[in-house]
């Protein structure tokens, strides 16, 4: 985005004075490893070249002023005694971060915020985590709190849990904070071991297709899946001392699956255990440049998310199945929480135009909806510009 234009917009809203500082946090796409993060499993996301920009400046008025070039509403909130705003107000994301800093005993001065993002809204590409991390990073820098990135990740995660009300895992915040250009990020969500993996996809590019089906994560069945997995852990602990489903190997699962009382919940566990294995195999394939092997694992992931975890829906299935039929697509799967959102695709670079034309045409014919197609770069994590 044009920094001069953003600065002009900031001055129009908040007046002249000391120049605001610029910060950026990316969105993220998950190559594979879905609904494994809150289960203490493995994931393989990467940060994107588009994301959220924040201009910030301290004010002497003991208020927080929030504005965005993406939303019409503005909010002015007193420093002391604030609470969650109604009607899924976007301001709850930065406000929740400030609330967590306050809970840590870290006091902030009055500040003026101007956000501007180019992540497609509601697409499941971590626009919320991007807002949270850019807010946490900017305030930490402005106030010289000297918090480390891992601290900012946990503050943003607790914002989701305690303020927003979504019991998500740590993947989104971790990828947004720790991403590196042209690298995927392998993460063990249980112990936070992570490794940057070169994107050895050869002649294949990452292409994201947005179903443009509205999705509200906090109002979806996301928390229901979290609860189902917790119930499974309770059943399994009659035999194995585990805290997360991500601790189960395929062999472990075969030994204890009879303990899971609900056939439906057994399907959820089958997905998590197999998905964990697929992430490890995908990391190997990516390191070795085995794009075909990676593509097959992506397809298996989507099928499991469709049949065992039941979070895809007809729109995402249509996008994935259309891509599978194209010989120049190595792999395709839903990405993110599901219930709408996007697919991630590995498309041969010289067929990008053909892919976009076909996927949009077929998708509209089947659903009556218009798909969005993006070819972002793989970028860095949160930073000051």
C-alpha positions as CSV (number, residue, x, y, z in Angstrom):
1,X,0.0,0.0,0.0
2,X,1.0,3.6,-0.6
3,X,2.6,4.9,2.6
4,X,2.1,8.5,1.6
5,X,-1.6,8.0,0.9
6,X,-2.0,6.2,4.3
7,X,-0.3,9.0,6.1
8,X,-2.5,11.5,4.4
9,X,-5.6,9.5,5.5
10,X,-4.3,9.4,9.0
11,X,-3.8,13.2,9.1
12,X,-7.3,13.8,7.7
13,X,-8.8,11.7,10.6
14,X,-6.5,12.7,13.5
15,X,-4.9,16.0,12.5
16,X,-1.3,17.1,12.1
17,X,1.4,16.5,14.6
18,X,4.1,14.0,15.1
19,X,4.3,11.6,12.1
20,X,2.7,8.2,12.8
21,X,4.7,5.0,12.7
22,X,4.0,2.3,10.2
23,X,3.6,-1.5,11.0
24,X,2.6,-4.5,9.0
25,X,1.4,-8.0,9.8
26,X,0.6,-10.6,7.0
27,X,-2.2,-12.9,6.5
28,X,-1.5,-16.6,6.4
29,X,-2.5,-19.7,4.3
30,X,-2.2,-23.2,5.7
31,X,-0.7,-25.6,3.2
32,X,-1.8,-28.6,5.3
33,X,-2.6,-29.5,8.9
34,X,-6.2,-28.4,9.5
35,X,-7.9,-28.5,12.9
36,X,-4.8,-30.0,14.4
37,X,-3.5,-26.8,16.1
38,X,-5.9,-26.8,19.0
39,X,-5.3,-30.5,19.3
40,X,-1.6,-30.1,20.0
41,X,-0.7,-31.4,16.5
42,X,1.4,-30.3,13.5
43,X,0.7,-27.6,11.0
44,X,2.5,-26.3,7.9
45,X,1.3,-22.7,7.1
46,X,3.1,-19.7,5.5
47,X,2.8,-16.0,5.8
48,X,1.4,-14.1,2.8
49,X,2.6,-10.9,1.1
50,X,-0.8,-9.2,1.8
51,X,-2.0,-8.3,5.3
52,X,-2.8,-5.5,7.7
53,X,-1.1,-2.1,7.8
54,X,-1.3,0.0,11.0
55,X,-0.4,3.7,11.5
56,X,-0.2,4.6,15.1
57,X,0.6,7.7,17.2
58,X,0.3,8.4,20.9
59,X,-2.2,11.1,22.0
60,X,-2.5,13.1,25.3
61,X,-6.3,12.6,25.6
62,X,-6.3,9.2,27.5
63,X,-8.5,7.6,24.8
64,X,-8.0,5.0,22.1
65,X,-9.3,6.1,18.7
66,X,-9.8,3.4,16.1
67,X,-10.4,3.8,12.4
68,X,-10.0,1.6,9.4
69,X,-10.0,2.2,5.6
70,X,-11.9,-1.1,5.3
71,X,-14.8,-0.4,7.7
72,X,-17.0,2.7,8.0
73,X,-17.4,2.8,11.8
74,X,-14.9,4.6,14.0
75,X,-14.7,4.2,17.8
76,X,-13.3,6.4,20.6
77,X,-12.9,4.5,23.9
78,X,-11.6,5.7,27.2
79,X,-8.5,3.9,28.5
80,X,-10.1,2.7,31.8
81,X,-13.2,0.6,32.1
82,X,-13.7,-0.5,28.5
83,X,-15.5,-3.7,27.5
84,X,-16.2,-5.8,24.4
85,X,-18.3,-3.9,21.8
86,X,-21.5,-5.5,20.5
87,X,-22.4,-6.8,17.0
88,X,-19.1,-8.4,16.1
89,X,-17.4,-5.0,15.9
90,X,-14.0,-5.3,14.2
91,X,-12.5,-3.0,16.9
92,X,-12.8,-5.9,19.4
93,X,-9.7,-7.4,17.9
94,X,-7.3,-4.5,18.7
95,X,-9.3,-3.8,21.8
96,X,-8.9,-7.4,23.0
97,X,-5.2,-7.2,22.6
98,X,-5.1,-4.0,24.7
99,X,-7.2,-5.8,27.3
100,X,-4.7,-8.6,27.5
101,X,-1.8,-6.2,27.9
102,X,-3.8,-4.6,30.7
103,X,-4.2,-8.0,32.3
104,X,-0.5,-8.4,32.2
105,X,-0.1,-5.2,34.2
106,X,1.1,-3.2,31.1
107,X,-0.4,0.2,30.9
108,X,-0.7,2.0,27.6
109,X,-1.1,5.7,26.9
110,X,-3.8,7.1,24.7
111,X,-3.3,6.2,21.0
112,X,-4.7,6.9,17.6
113,X,-4.9,3.9,15.3
114,X,-5.6,3.7,11.5
115,X,-5.8,0.2,10.0
116,X,-5.8,-0.7,6.3
117,X,-5.8,-4.2,5.1
118,X,-5.8,-6.1,1.8
119,X,-6.7,-9.5,3.1
120,X,-10.1,-10.6,1.6
121,X,-12.5,-10.3,4.6
122,X,-14.1,-13.5,5.8
123,X,-11.9,-15.7,3.6
124,X,-10.2,-17.7,6.4
125,X,-6.8,-16.1,5.7
126,X,-6.2,-14.9,9.3
127,X,-7.3,-11.3,9.0
128,X,-8.1,-11.4,12.7
129,X,-4.7,-12.7,13.7
130,X,-3.1,-10.2,11.4
131,X,-4.9,-7.3,13.2
132,X,-4.1,-8.7,16.6
133,X,-0.4,-9.2,15.9
134,X,0.1,-5.8,14.2
135,X,-1.6,-4.2,17.2
136,X,0.4,-6.1,19.8
137,X,3.7,-5.5,17.9
138,X,3.1,-1.8,17.4
139,X,2.1,-1.1,21.0
140,X,5.0,-3.1,22.3
141,X,7.3,-1.0,20.2
142,X,5.7,2.3,21.0
143,X,5.6,1.7,24.8
144,X,9.0,-0.1,24.9
145,X,7.5,-3.0,26.8
146,X,10.3,-5.2,25.5
147,X,8.0,-8.2,25.0
148,X,9.3,-11.0,22.8
149,X,7.5,-12.3,19.7
150,X,6.4,-15.4,21.6
151,X,4.8,-13.1,24.2
152,X,2.9,-11.2,21.5
153,X,1.7,-14.5,20.0
154,X,0.2,-15.6,23.3
155,X,-1.3,-12.2,24.0
156,X,-3.1,-12.4,20.6
157,X,-4.2,-15.9,21.2
158,X,-5.7,-15.0,24.6
159,X,-7.5,-12.1,22.9
160,X,-9.3,-14.7,20.7
161,X,-10.1,-17.0,23.7
162,X,-11.1,-14.5,26.3
163,X,-12.3,-11.4,24.5
164,X,-13.5,-12.7,21.1
165,X,-14.8,-16.1,22.3
166,X,-13.2,-18.4,19.7
167,X,-11.2,-21.3,21.1
168,X,-8.7,-21.4,18.3
169,X,-5.3,-22.9,18.3
170,X,-2.0,-21.1,18.1
171,X,-1.2,-21.6,14.4
172,X,-2.6,-18.3,13.0
173,X,-0.9,-16.1,15.4
174,X,2.4,-18.0,15.2
175,X,2.5,-17.9,11.4
176,X,1.6,-14.2,11.3
177,X,4.4,-13.5,13.8
178,X,7.1,-15.9,12.6
179,X,6.7,-16.3,8.9
180,X,9.6,-15.8,6.5
181,X,9.6,-14.9,2.8
182,X,9.6,-18.0,0.5
183,X,9.4,-20.3,3.5
184,X,6.7,-22.5,4.9
185,X,6.6,-22.9,8.7
186,X,6.4,-26.3,10.3
187,X,5.0,-26.0,13.8
188,X,4.4,-28.5,16.6
189,X,1.5,-26.7,18.3
190,X,2.1,-28.7,21.5
191,X,5.6,-27.6,22.3
192,X,6.1,-24.8,19.8
193,X,9.0,-26.4,18.1
194,X,9.2,-24.8,14.6
195,X,11.3,-25.0,11.5
196,X,11.3,-22.9,8.3
197,X,11.0,-25.1,5.2
198,X,11.9,-23.7,1.8
199,X,9.0,-23.6,-0.7
200,X,10.5,-26.1,-3.1
201,X,7.5,-26.3,-5.4
202,X,9.4,-25.9,-8.7
203,X,7.2,-24.7,-11.5
204,X,4.1,-24.7,-9.3
205,X,2.7,-21.5,-7.7
206,X,0.5,-21.1,-4.6
207,X,-3.0,-19.9,-5.7
208,X,-5.7,-19.2,-3.3
209,X,-9.4,-19.4,-4.4
210,X,-12.0,-17.6,-2.2
211,X,-15.4,-19.3,-2.2
212,X,-17.0,-15.9,-1.2
213,X,-19.4,-17.9,1.0
214,X,-20.0,-15.8,4.2
215,X,-18.6,-17.3,7.3
216,X,-18.6,-16.2,10.9
217,X,-16.0,-18.2,12.8
218,X,-17.3,-17.3,16.3
219,X,-20.8,-18.3,15.3
220,X,-19.9,-21.4,13.4
221,X,-19.4,-25.0,14.5
222,X,-15.7,-24.3,15.2
223,X,-16.1,-24.4,19.0
224,X,-18.3,-27.5,18.6
225,X,-15.4,-29.3,17.0
226,X,-13.1,-28.2,19.8
227,X,-15.5,-29.6,22.4
228,X,-15.8,-32.9,20.5
229,X,-12.1,-33.4,20.5
230,X,-12.0,-32.6,24.2
231,X,-14.6,-35.3,24.8
232,X,-12.5,-37.8,22.8
233,X,-9.5,-37.0,25.0
234,X,-11.6,-37.8,28.1
235,X,-12.5,-41.2,26.7
236,X,-9.0,-42.1,25.6
237,X,-7.5,-41.1,29.0
238,X,-9.1,-44.2,30.5
239,X,-6.2,-46.0,28.8
240,X,-3.5,-43.5,27.8
241,X,-2.3,-40.4,29.7
242,X,-2.7,-37.8,27.0
243,X,-3.6,-34.1,27.0
244,X,-4.2,-33.6,23.3
245,X,-5.2,-35.8,20.4
246,X,-2.1,-34.6,18.6
247,X,-0.1,-36.9,20.9
248,X,-1.6,-40.0,19.3
249,X,0.2,-42.0,16.6
250,X,-1.7,-44.0,14.1
251,X,-0.8,-47.1,16.1
252,X,-2.0,-45.5,19.3
253,X,-5.3,-44.7,17.7
254,X,-5.9,-48.2,16.6
255,X,-5.3,-49.4,20.1
256,X,-7.7,-47.0,21.8
257,X,-10.4,-46.2,19.3
258,X,-12.8,-48.7,21.0
259,X,-12.8,-46.4,24.0
260,X,-14.4,-43.5,22.1
261,X,-18.1,-43.9,22.7
262,X,-19.5,-41.8,19.9
263,X,-19.0,-43.0,16.3
264,X,-19.2,-39.3,15.2
265,X,-16.4,-38.3,17.5
266,X,-14.4,-41.3,16.5
267,X,-14.4,-39.8,12.9
268,X,-13.1,-36.5,14.3
269,X,-10.2,-38.3,16.0
270,X,-9.5,-40.3,12.8
271,X,-9.0,-37.0,10.9
272,X,-6.8,-35.4,13.5
273,X,-4.5,-38.4,13.8
274,X,-4.2,-38.9,10.0
275,X,-3.8,-35.2,9.4
276,X,-0.8,-35.1,11.8
277,X,0.8,-37.8,9.7
278,X,0.1,-36.0,6.5
279,X,1.8,-32.8,7.8
280,X,5.0,-34.7,8.5
281,X,4.9,-36.4,5.1
282,X,4.2,-33.1,3.4
283,X,7.2,-31.4,5.1
284,X,9.4,-34.2,3.7
285,X,7.8,-33.8,0.3
286,X,8.4,-30.0,0.3
287,X,12.0,-30.4,1.4
288,X,12.6,-32.9,-1.4
289,X,10.7,-30.9,-4.0
290,X,8.2,-33.8,-4.5
291,X,5.3,-31.7,-5.6
292,X,3.2,-34.6,-6.8
293,X,3.5,-36.3,-3.4
294,X,2.6,-33.0,-1.7
295,X,-0.4,-32.7,-4.0
296,X,-1.7,-36.2,-3.1
297,X,-1.5,-35.4,0.6
298,X,-3.4,-32.2,0.1
299,X,-6.2,-34.0,-1.7
300,X,-6.3,-36.7,1.1
301,X,-6.5,-33.9,3.7
302,X,-9.5,-32.3,2.0
303,X,-11.3,-35.6,1.7
304,X,-10.8,-36.2,5.4
305,X,-12.0,-32.7,6.3
306,X,-15.1,-33.4,4.1
307,X,-15.9,-36.9,5.3
308,X,-14.5,-37.2,8.9
309,X,-14.4,-33.6,10.2
310,X,-17.4,-32.3,8.1
311,X,-16.2,-28.7,7.8
312,X,-16.0,-28.2,4.0
313,X,-19.5,-27.8,2.5
314,X,-20.6,-27.8,-1.1
315,X,-18.8,-24.6,-2.1
316,X,-15.3,-25.7,-1.0
317,X,-15.9,-29.2,-2.3
318,X,-16.8,-27.8,-5.7
319,X,-13.6,-25.7,-5.8
320,X,-11.4,-28.6,-4.8
321,X,-13.0,-31.1,-7.1
322,X,-12.8,-28.7,-10.1
323,X,-9.1,-28.2,-9.4
324,X,-8.4,-32.0,-9.1
325,X,-9.7,-32.5,-12.6
326,X,-7.1,-30.2,-14.1
327,X,-3.8,-31.9,-15.0
328,X,-1.7,-28.8,-14.4
329,X,-2.9,-28.6,-10.7
330,X,-0.7,-30.7,-8.5
331,X,-2.9,-30.4,-5.4
332,X,-5.9,-28.6,-3.9
333,X,-7.6,-28.5,-0.5
334,X,-9.7,-26.3,1.7
335,X,-7.6,-24.1,4.0
336,X,-8.5,-22.5,7.3
337,X,-11.4,-23.5,9.6
338,X,-13.8,-24.3,6.8
339,X,-17.5,-23.6,6.7
340,X,-16.7,-21.3,3.8
341,X,-13.4,-19.5,3.1
342,X,-10.8,-20.6,0.7
343,X,-8.9,-23.4,-1.1
344,X,-5.2,-23.5,-1.5
345,X,-3.9,-24.9,-4.9
346,X,-0.6,-25.8,-6.5
347,X,-0.9,-24.6,-10.0
348,X,1.7,-24.8,-12.8
349,X,2.9,-21.2,-13.3
350,X,2.3,-21.1,-17.1
351,X,-1.4,-22.2,-16.6
352,X,-2.4,-19.5,-14.0
353,X,-4.6,-17.7,-16.5
354,X,-6.3,-20.9,-17.6
355,X,-6.8,-22.0,-14.1
356,X,-8.5,-18.7,-13.1
357,X,-10.9,-18.8,-16.0
358,X,-11.9,-22.4,-15.5
359,X,-12.3,-22.3,-11.8
360,X,-14.4,-19.1,-11.9
361,X,-16.6,-20.5,-14.7
362,X,-17.2,-24.0,-13.1
363,X,-17.8,-22.6,-9.6
364,X,-20.4,-20.1,-10.8
365,X,-22.2,-22.8,-12.8
366,X,-22.4,-25.0,-9.7
367,X,-23.1,-22.5,-7.0
368,X,-24.1,-19.2,-8.5
369,X,-21.3,-17.5,-6.6
370,X,-18.3,-15.7,-7.9
371,X,-14.9,-17.0,-6.8
372,X,-12.0,-14.7,-6.1
373,X,-8.6,-15.9,-7.2
374,X,-5.3,-14.6,-5.7
375,X,-1.6,-15.5,-6.3
376,X,0.1,-13.9,-3.4
377,X,3.8,-14.1,-2.6
378,X,5.1,-15.9,0.5
379,X,6.2,-13.0,2.8
380,X,7.7,-12.1,6.2
381,X,6.0,-12.0,9.6
382,X,5.0,-8.9,11.6
383,X,7.4,-6.0,11.4
384,X,7.8,-2.2,11.5
385,X,8.1,-0.6,8.1
